[in-house]
């Protein structure tokens, strides 16, 4: 029993020696001068600013869909066509009706010309008879008949003019009808509204679609951004045109440059986050609308300052500090931290470039104690 107690005491002494007297293997980090970036983080999805649900304006049978999802199209390309036999017949009927109306206008113009000639002759005859009657060479009955002929000729001219006006109106209405039928014929073909890729195809040849049905979903690549959700507590630090970097989940090692395009003005009532749209300057070779991405918005930067990795800035009793090597022993040194970045912090006081900061190997800085011996690896 006595020997067992002695053994336990010896073990405790050995543990105490190891904890308090044996050197701790440490890794040294030399403090340097550099830059510290403060960033606001957000996560969101890639979205084109302009997209379109493309489909026909009229009801009909799809005869062809010329593109598939993933294809690039140009503005004006024919994407979808509908069966248009009946509509072509309606256009032909309207064209024939317009031709008939225009032919009738030519006839009405001729009728008006003839009426004008008859009226001119009737007036000339009436003037002659009136002069002859004054000289006693013609009777009153002949003068009355000539005047009656003038009135009839004037009425005929008025009728011919009215008929011509009505003909022009009919022609205008027929032209409008023809334009309408031609427009409906054009509506049988669905054109691309802008350049861009086809995101989705929802219909195929042989489908019957109604007006407003979606056949294809298009996106414009003129402006693409990540719609990111950022905690509302960061709003005061955000501004339009701030630089940003975008990291897609599909390419975690690649960073794409971006800039804040706009900041939302409504916070989600549940998550307390606000939407920030970050315009992206480039895209991965393989990308998809709606894919996840992380956004880091640069809100502040300090250049030429004392920089310390954020993991080495520790907190004891509410005060920031680091472990330093004091002639082979660990010593706690309080520091004043300025700008905080994601990976590094600015040290305003307590350290200078060239100073050495310690961390226990394996990152177990909790094993460091005031005055404990250290051994650099």
C-alpha positions, 0 to 999 in steps of 0.5 A: 500500500505504501509503495502504491502511494509513493508511485502515485505521488511520483506520477503526480510529480512527473505530471506537474514537472511536465506541466510547469517545468518541461519546455513547450515546443513552440512555433515562432511568428515574426511580426511584419508591416503590411496591409489589413483589409476589413471585409463584410461577408455575405453568401448568395446566388449568381443571378443575371440582372436581365432575364426573360421568359420567352413564349408566343403572343398567340395560341398555336401549335409549335412546329419547331424549337430551334435552340436548347438549354445552354445554347447561346443566341443573338438578338433577333434569332428565331427561337420558336415557330408556330403552325401558320397556314391559316394565318398566311391565308388571312394575310392573302385575303387581306392583301386581295381586299386591299388590292380591290379597294385600291382598284375601286379608288382608281375608278372613283377618281375617274368618276370624280374627274368625269363629274368635274368635266360635266359640271364645267360644261354645264356651267359654260352652257348656262353662262352662254344661254344666260348671255343669249337670253339677255340679248333676246336670242334665247328663251327663259325655259332654256336658261332654266334647264341649263341652270338645272343641269349645273345643279345636277352636275354639282350634285354628281361631283359632290357624290363622286367626291364623297364616294372617293373619301369613303374609298380612302377610308375603306383603304385605310381600314383595309391597310390596318387590317392587313398590317394586323394580320401580318403582325399576327403572322410575325407573332407565329415566330418567337425571336430572341429579345437580346444576346445570351444563353438559354437557361431552360427549355420547357416546351417541344415540337408538337406542344400546343401553347397558349398566349403568354406560355413560357417556352424558353428562359433566357438570360443576358450576360451584359450584367451578372451579379451575386445577390448576397445576404448580409447581416443588417449590423453591417449596413453602416459600413456598406456603400455602392461601388465598394470593391469585392471578391467573389468565390464560387462554391464550384471553384473555392480557390479562385477569386473573381473581382466584383463591385457593389452595384446596389444595396437593398432597402428592406431587411428580412424580418426573420433572418435580419439580413439585407440583400446586396447585389455585387456585380461580377467582372468574370464567370467560371467556364461552367456556371449556372444561374442560381449557383451559390457564391460567397462575397467579401466586400472591402469596407476598410483598408490600412496600409503600412501598419503592424500586421498580426495573424488574427489567430495569434491575437488572444484574449485574457481577462477581456484584454488582447495580447500575445505570447512572446519569448522572454529569454527562453520563457513564455511571457504574456504581452498586452496589445492594442488592436486596431482594424480587424480583418478576416485573417489579420489584425492591425496592432496599434500598440504592444508590438512592432515589425520584427518582434516574435510571437509564439504559439504552441505547436499544434495550435494549443496556445492554452498550454503556454503559461507565464514563465514556462520554458519554451523550445522553438521547433 
